[in-house]
């Protein structure tokens, strides 16, 4: 262990100090830090090179300035950050070559549009390495393990997707916006959808708010034999088929609150196998390929820690 002297914030006078004991991982090489930004909750954590979480703290997401002030204070109390990885909700500039790298783009969330995540962290920790990606790409990275090709879909307030292809996270002009493509409609479905941009895109037809508007109840309150789940399974099977056909993924992980219904993943996989008609090898394997996140709610923050580790090698 190490004992260090720390100035007391709000002390009676400048120069008031307290002593604190730091465990070894807080000072040998500095601390590995991760931040997972959610629309309602933010998670900050310190961890190991493997993505394992040592300690975490969850709190309400407010505006950019306040949310990151709390993160910076929490990290500062735990040692010297060596590297920080951020798993951010979107849209966010993830292009390291861009002048706006690490800045939030057009978003309806108050106090976030134009906020520079990178700028806030660089001001607080100028010597720390920095990495940033979307929350779903980070989750894909964490869930992949030894796989080189994996897709991660989350179904909650919206629908997002992250893709690992050939061992690399997929980016382009922006980042994958998997919730905003239009699937083939389920038979008998004339629901207009809830997406304010595209109406009946995947997010508009299969997100949590879509289910609530369509059926008058939240997903968690719908019984398993309710026809809502037939529609939901159809649309997620469409999503998985699209991923098999376009990026030839080895596994699809589906997370988020809506996906927690009993038997959901097995039903999606069964329908995909039927629709694949023997064409896609992965759909003919005996191994499950549509699965729940093995790390559960920690997938995003573990991915943020892995991003932080990657930043050290860049």
Secondary structure, 3 states (H helix, E strand, C coil): CEEEEEECCCCCCCCCEEEEEECHHHCCCCEEEEEEECCCEEEEEEECCCCCEEEEEEEECCCHHHHHHHHHHHHHCCCCEEEEEEEECCCECCCCCCCCCCEECCCCCCCCCCCEHHHHHHHHCCCCEEEEEEHHHHHHHHHHCCCCCEEEEEECCCEEEEEEECCEECECCCECCHHHCCCCCCCCCCCCCCECCCECCHHHHHCHHHHHHHHCCCHHHCCCCCCHHHHHHHHHHHHHHHHHHHCCCCCEEEECHHHHCCCHHHHHHHHHHHHHCCCCHHHHCCCCCEECCCCHHHHHHHHHHHHHHHHHCC
